Amino acid sequence: MSAVSRIRGVTLVELMIIIVVIGILATIAIPSFQEIIRRNQIASQNNELVALIHMARNEAIRRNPLGVGVDSTVRLELVPGAGTWAGNVRPPGSTEPVAGCPVGAVRCSAGRNADLSGAVDLRFDNRGYSVVLAGGSLGLADVIELSLVHVNCTNDLHARRIRVLPTGQVLSEPRPCSD
């Protein structure tokens, strides 16, 4: 009996089968991974936009407990673009510099890969109510609706509807891509 054992390697057919299996798994996994990325991008931008709205409302209550009138409101200016958006919270008379923000903004943020539509100028009074300027005076706003839609939206998880109620409460929910 020979003590020499035969070393067995991988044949070309076995290697081809492994490559085909890896290719099939990759074609299944890559679209799922892209779906997760889109969903997370729109969720994080939704959270950032809601945080900006809350910041504007809180600044209105904190900075101006007795103020009335147009010049006493805190503004959230939203700047939509093609697949981008930016927002700045501007309290009345603020000149506080914030790194990366326009002069006078106490907080700013920006998003990419999403289109923003809806009101671009939100104001809050000293009670935290959402207000509008009409005829030189302030009045309670109707429900303000904003939409964030991923640029590659394919399902309801890639788009969000954000509503600001007259009381300043913020609601966020999924919406269809083509709504």
NULO-405463 format. One record per residue (C-alpha): residue number from 1; residue in three letters; chain; x, y, z. Coordinates in steps of 0.02 Angstrom, whole numbers, plus 50000, padded with zeros to 5 digits. Example, Ala and Ser with C-alpha at 12.3 -4.5 7.8 and 13.67 -1.06 7.14 Angstrom:
% NULO-405463
@num = 1; residu = Ala; chaine = A; east = 50615; north = 49775; up = 50390
@num = 2; residu = Ser; chaine = A; east = 50684; north = 49947; up = 50357
END
This chain:
% NULO-405463
@num = 1; residu = Met; chaine = A; east = 50000; north = 50000; up = 50000
@num = 2; residu = Ser; chaine = A; east = 50060; north = 50170; up = 49955
@num = 3; residu = Ala; chaine = A; east = 50060; north = 50305; up = 50089
@num = 4; residu = Val; chaine = A; east = 50050; north = 50441; up = 49959
@num = 5; residu = Ser; chaine = A; east = 49879; north = 50525; up = 49962
@num = 6; residu = Arg; chaine = A; east = 49810; north = 50615; up = 49816
@num = 7; residu = Ile; chaine = A; east = 49782; north = 50804; up = 49838
@num = 8; residu = Arg; chaine = A; east = 49617; north = 50853; up = 49765
@num = 9; residu = Gly; chaine = A; east = 49591; north = 51029; up = 49693
@num = 10; residu = Val; chaine = A; east = 49443; north = 51124; up = 49624
@num = 11; residu = Thr; chaine = A; east = 49393; north = 51082; up = 49447
@num = 12; residu = Leu; chaine = A; east = 49348; north = 51212; up = 49318
@num = 13; residu = Val; chaine = A; east = 49166; north = 51158; up = 49320
@num = 14; residu = Glu; chaine = A; east = 49154; north = 51179; up = 49508
@num = 15; residu = Leu; chaine = A; east = 49233; north = 51351; up = 49496
@num = 16; residu = Met; chaine = A; east = 49108; north = 51404; up = 49362
@num = 17; residu = Ile; chaine = A; east = 48963; north = 51345; up = 49470
@num = 18; residu = Ile; chaine = A; east = 49027; north = 51448; up = 49617
@num = 19; residu = Ile; chaine = A; east = 49043; north = 51603; up = 49507
@num = 20; residu = Val; chaine = A; east = 48865; north = 51581; up = 49441
@num = 21; residu = Val; chaine = A; east = 48795; north = 51561; up = 49618
@num = 22; residu = Ile; chaine = A; east = 48887; north = 51718; up = 49676
@num = 23; residu = Gly; chaine = A; east = 48819; north = 51814; up = 49524
@num = 24; residu = Ile; chaine = A; east = 48640; north = 51760; up = 49562
@num = 25; residu = Leu; chaine = A; east = 48656; north = 51811; up = 49744
@num = 26; residu = Ala; chaine = A; east = 48730; north = 51981; up = 49694
@num = 27; residu = Thr; chaine = A; east = 48585; north = 52018; up = 49574
@num = 28; residu = Ile; chaine = A; east = 48463; north = 51984; up = 49715
@num = 29; residu = Ala; chaine = A; east = 48558; north = 52079; up = 49851
@num = 30; residu = Ile; chaine = A; east = 48608; north = 52240; up = 49760
@num = 31; residu = Pro; chaine = A; east = 48430; north = 52305; up = 49726
@num = 32; residu = Ser; chaine = A; east = 48382; north = 52267; up = 49906
@num = 33; residu = Phe; chaine = A; east = 48533; north = 52362; up = 49968
@num = 34; residu = Gln; chaine = A; east = 48490; north = 52512; up = 49857
@num = 35; residu = Glu; chaine = A; east = 48313; north = 52507; up = 49926
@num = 36; residu = Ile; chaine = A; east = 48380; north = 52516; up = 50104
@num = 37; residu = Ile; chaine = A; east = 48494; north = 52662; up = 50060
@num = 38; residu = Arg; chaine = A; east = 48350; north = 52762; up = 49982
@num = 39; residu = Arg; chaine = A; east = 48237; north = 52728; up = 50130
@num = 40; residu = Asn; chaine = A; east = 48371; north = 52781; up = 50254
@num = 41; residu = Gln; chaine = A; east = 48413; north = 52939; up = 50155
@num = 42; residu = Ile; chaine = A; east = 48233; north = 52999; up = 50153
@num = 43; residu = Ala; chaine = A; east = 48207; north = 52952; up = 50336
@num = 44; residu = Ser; chaine = A; east = 48360; north = 53048; up = 50393
@num = 45; residu = Gln; chaine = A; east = 48312; north = 53202; up = 50291
@num = 46; residu = Asn; chaine = A; east = 48135; north = 53192; up = 50358
@num = 47; residu = Asn; chaine = A; east = 48205; north = 53189; up = 50535
@num = 48; residu = Glu; chaine = A; east = 48319; north = 53336; up = 50497
@num = 49; residu = Leu; chaine = A; east = 48176; north = 53440; up = 50425
@num = 50; residu = Val; chaine = A; east = 48062; north = 53400; up = 50572
@num = 51; residu = Ala; chaine = A; east = 48204; north = 53447; up = 50691
@num = 52; residu = Leu; chaine = A; east = 48223; north = 53615; up = 50602
@num = 53; residu = Ile; chaine = A; east = 48037; north = 53648; up = 50621
@num = 54; residu = His; chaine = A; east = 48044; north = 53603; up = 50806
@num = 55; residu = Met; chaine = A; east = 48198; north = 53713; up = 50828
@num = 56; residu = Ala; chaine = A; east = 48109; north = 53862; up = 50748
@num = 57; residu = Arg; chaine = A; east = 47957; north = 53837; up = 50859
@num = 58; residu = Asn; chaine = A; east = 48061; north = 53818; up = 51018
@num = 59; residu = Glu; chaine = A; east = 48164; north = 53972; up = 50976
@num = 60; residu = Ala; chaine = A; east = 48003; north = 54072; up = 50953
@num = 61; residu = Ile; chaine = A; east = 47945; north = 54023; up = 51127
@num = 62; residu = Arg; chaine = A; east = 48116; north = 54041; up = 51211
@num = 63; residu = Arg; chaine = A; east = 48178; north = 54203; up = 51136
@num = 64; residu = Asn; chaine = A; east = 48021; north = 54306; up = 51135
@num = 65; residu = Pro; chaine = A; east = 47902; north = 54270; up = 51279
@num = 66; residu = Leu; chaine = A; east = 47814; north = 54438; up = 51268
@num = 67; residu = Gly; chaine = A; east = 47840; north = 54487; up = 51086
@num = 68; residu = Val; chaine = A; east = 47700; north = 54522; up = 50965
@num = 69; residu = Gly; chaine = A; east = 47702; north = 54577; up = 50785
@num = 70; residu = Val; chaine = A; east = 47787; north = 54526; up = 50625
@num = 71; residu = Asp; chaine = A; east = 47963; north = 54568; up = 50684
@num = 72; residu = Ser; chaine = A; east = 47948; north = 54453; up = 50835
@num = 73; residu = Thr; chaine = A; east = 47919; north = 54292; up = 50740
@num = 74; residu = Val; chaine = A; east = 48049; north = 54157; up = 50713
@num = 75; residu = Arg; chaine = A; east = 48065; north = 54104; up = 50532
@num = 76; residu = Leu; chaine = A; east = 48113; north = 53941; up = 50453
@num = 77; residu = Glu; chaine = A; east = 48168; north = 53980; up = 50275
@num = 78; residu = Leu; chaine = A; east = 48172; north = 53829; up = 50161
@num = 79; residu = Val; chaine = A; east = 48265; north = 53835; up = 49996
@num = 80; residu = Pro; chaine = A; east = 48216; north = 53694; up = 49876
@num = 81; residu = Gly; chaine = A; east = 48329; north = 53647; up = 49731
@num = 82; residu = Ala; chaine = A; east = 48346; north = 53509; up = 49603
@num = 83; residu = Gly; chaine = A; east = 48373; north = 53357; up = 49713
@num = 84; residu = Thr; chaine = A; east = 48431; north = 53465; up = 49860
@num = 85; residu = Trp; chaine = A; east = 48358; north = 53576; up = 49994
@num = 86; residu = Ala; chaine = A; east = 48421; north = 53690; up = 50132
@num = 87; residu = Gly; chaine = A; east = 48341; north = 53767; up = 50285
@num = 88; residu = Asn; chaine = A; east = 48387; north = 53909; up = 50404
@num = 89; residu = Val; chaine = A; east = 48309; north = 53952; up = 50572
@num = 90; residu = Arg; chaine = A; east = 48312; north = 54142; up = 50596
@num = 91; residu = Pro; chaine = A; east = 48255; north = 54218; up = 50761
@num = 92; residu = Pro; chaine = A; east = 48209; north = 54403; up = 50766
@num = 93; residu = Gly; chaine = A; east = 48363; north = 54515; up = 50768
@num = 94; residu = Ser; chaine = A; east = 48483; north = 54369; up = 50783
@num = 95; residu = Thr; chaine = A; east = 48662; north = 54400; up = 50731
@num = 96; residu = Glu; chaine = A; east = 48737; north = 54247; up = 50814
@num = 97; residu = Pro; chaine = A; east = 48859; north = 54164; up = 50695
@num = 98; residu = Val; chaine = A; east = 48848; north = 53977; up = 50673
@num = 99; residu = Ala; chaine = A; east = 48984; north = 53882; up = 50579
@num = 100; residu = Gly; chaine = A; east = 48925; north = 53844; up = 50403
@num = 101; residu = Cys; chaine = A; east = 48761; north = 53940; up = 50420
@num = 102; residu = Pro; chaine = A; east = 48712; north = 54107; up = 50343
@num = 103; residu = Val; chaine = A; east = 48734; north = 54257; up = 50458
@num = 104; residu = Gly; chaine = A; east = 48589; north = 54271; up = 50579
@num = 105; residu = Ala; chaine = A; east = 48539; north = 54087; up = 50571
@num = 106; residu = Val; chaine = A; east = 48550; north = 53991; up = 50734
@num = 107; residu = Arg; chaine = A; east = 48534; north = 53825; up = 50646
@num = 108; residu = Cys; chaine = A; east = 48545; north = 53770; up = 50467
@num = 109; residu = Ser; chaine = A; east = 48537; north = 53606; up = 50376
@num = 110; residu = Ala; chaine = A; east = 48537; north = 53538; up = 50200
@num = 111; residu = Gly; chaine = A; east = 48485; north = 53380; up = 50112
@num = 112; residu = Arg; chaine = A; east = 48531; north = 53292; up = 49950
@num = 113; residu = Asn; chaine = A; east = 48447; north = 53163; up = 49840
@num = 114; residu = Ala; chaine = A; east = 48275; north = 53228; up = 49886
@num = 115; residu = Asp; chaine = A; east = 48157; north = 53358; up = 49816
@num = 116; residu = Leu; chaine = A; east = 48067; north = 53472; up = 49938
@num = 117; residu = Ser; chaine = A; east = 47902; north = 53554; up = 49894
@num = 118; residu = Gly; chaine = A; east = 47776; north = 53657; up = 49990
@num = 119; residu = Ala; chaine = A; east = 47789; north = 53814; up = 50096
@num = 120; residu = Val; chaine = A; east = 47961; north = 53892; up = 50095
@num = 121; residu = Asp; chaine = A; east = 47935; north = 54017; up = 50237
@num = 122; residu = Leu; chaine = A; east = 47866; north = 53955; up = 50403
@num = 123; residu = Arg; chaine = A; east = 47842; north = 54074; up = 50548
@num = 124; residu = Phe; chaine = A; east = 47808; north = 54042; up = 50732
@num = 125; residu = Asp; chaine = A; east = 47748; north = 54167; up = 50862
@num = 126; residu = Asn; chaine = A; east = 47793; north = 54180; up = 51047
@num = 127; residu = Arg; chaine = A; east = 47663; north = 54045; up = 51090
@num = 128; residu = Gly; chaine = A; east = 47737; north = 53922; up = 50965
@num = 129; residu = Tyr; chaine = A; east = 47589; north = 53938; up = 50847
@num = 130; residu = Ser; chaine = A; east = 47615; north = 53931; up = 50660
@num = 131; residu = Val; chaine = A; east = 47572; north = 54103; up = 50591
@num = 132; residu = Val; chaine = A; east = 47558; north = 54190; up = 50423
@num = 133; residu = Leu; chaine = A; east = 47576; north = 54370; up = 50374
@num = 134; residu = Ala; chaine = A; east = 47414; north = 54437; up = 50297
@num = 135; residu = Gly; chaine = A; east = 47379; north = 54619; up = 50267
@num = 136; residu = Gly; chaine = A; east = 47521; north = 54678; up = 50379
@num = 137; residu = Ser; chaine = A; east = 47466; north = 54576; up = 50530
@num = 138; residu = Leu; chaine = A; east = 47491; north = 54400; up = 50591
@num = 139; residu = Gly; chaine = A; east = 47357; north = 54267; up = 50596
@num = 140; residu = Leu; chaine = A; east = 47353; north = 54081; up = 50630
@num = 141; residu = Ala; chaine = A; east = 47409; north = 53981; up = 50480
@num = 142; residu = Asp; chaine = A; east = 47310; north = 53841; up = 50403
@num = 143; residu = Val; chaine = A; east = 47391; north = 53671; up = 50399
@num = 144; residu = Ile; chaine = A; east = 47558; north = 53691; up = 50311
@num = 145; residu = Glu; chaine = A; east = 47608; north = 53544; up = 50205
@num = 146; residu = Leu; chaine = A; east = 47784; north = 53498; up = 50146
@num = 147; residu = Ser; chaine = A; east = 47839; north = 53350; up = 50041
@num = 148; residu = Leu; chaine = A; east = 48007; north = 53263; up = 50033
@num = 149; residu = Val; chaine = A; east = 48027; north = 53142; up = 49887
@num = 150; residu = His; chaine = A; east = 48185; north = 53044; up = 49849
@num = 151; residu = Val; chaine = A; east = 48249; north = 53080; up = 49674
@num = 152; residu = Asn; chaine = A; east = 48241; north = 52893; up = 49636
@num = 153; residu = Cys; chaine = A; east = 48073; north = 52864; up = 49719
@num = 154; residu = Thr; chaine = A; east = 47998; north = 52693; up = 49680
@num = 155; residu = Asn; chaine = A; east = 47879; north = 52663; up = 49826
@num = 156; residu = Asp; chaine = A; east = 47792; north = 52746; up = 49974
@num = 157; residu = Leu; chaine = A; east = 47943; north = 52722; up = 50086
@num = 158; residu = His; chaine = A; east = 48042; north = 52846; up = 49979
@num = 159; residu = Ala; chaine = A; east = 47926; north = 52995; up = 50005
@num = 160; residu = Arg; chaine = A; east = 47862; north = 53087; up = 50160
@num = 161; residu = Arg; chaine = A; east = 47724; north = 53213; up = 50191
@num = 162; residu = Ile; chaine = A; east = 47759; north = 53333; up = 50334
@num = 163; residu = Arg; chaine = A; east = 47615; north = 53437; up = 50402
@num = 164; residu = Val; chaine = A; east = 47632; north = 53582; up = 50524
@num = 165; residu = Leu; chaine = A; east = 47469; north = 53614; up = 50615
@num = 166; residu = Pro; chaine = A; east = 47417; north = 53789; up = 50670
@num = 167; residu = Thr; chaine = A; east = 47465; north = 53742; up = 50849
@num = 168; residu = Gly; chaine = A; east = 47643; north = 53706; up = 50792
@num = 169; residu = Gln; chaine = A; east = 47626; north = 53517; up = 50805
@num = 170; residu = Val; chaine = A; east = 47721; north = 53424; up = 50668
@num = 171; residu = Leu; chaine = A; east = 47655; north = 53264; up = 50587
@num = 172; residu = Ser; chaine = A; east = 47753; north = 53156; up = 50466
@num = 173; residu = Glu; chaine = A; east = 47688; north = 53010; up = 50364
@num = 174; residu = Pro; chaine = A; east = 47732; north = 52911; up = 50208
@num = 175; residu = Arg; chaine = A; east = 47657; north = 52969; up = 50044
@num = 176; residu = Pro; chaine = A; east = 47653; north = 52902; up = 49866
@num = 177; residu = Cys; chaine = A; east = 47794; north = 52955; up = 49750
@num = 178; residu = Ser; chaine = A; east = 47677; north = 53035; up = 49624
@num = 179; residu = Asp; chaine = A; east = 47559; north = 53123; up = 49745
END
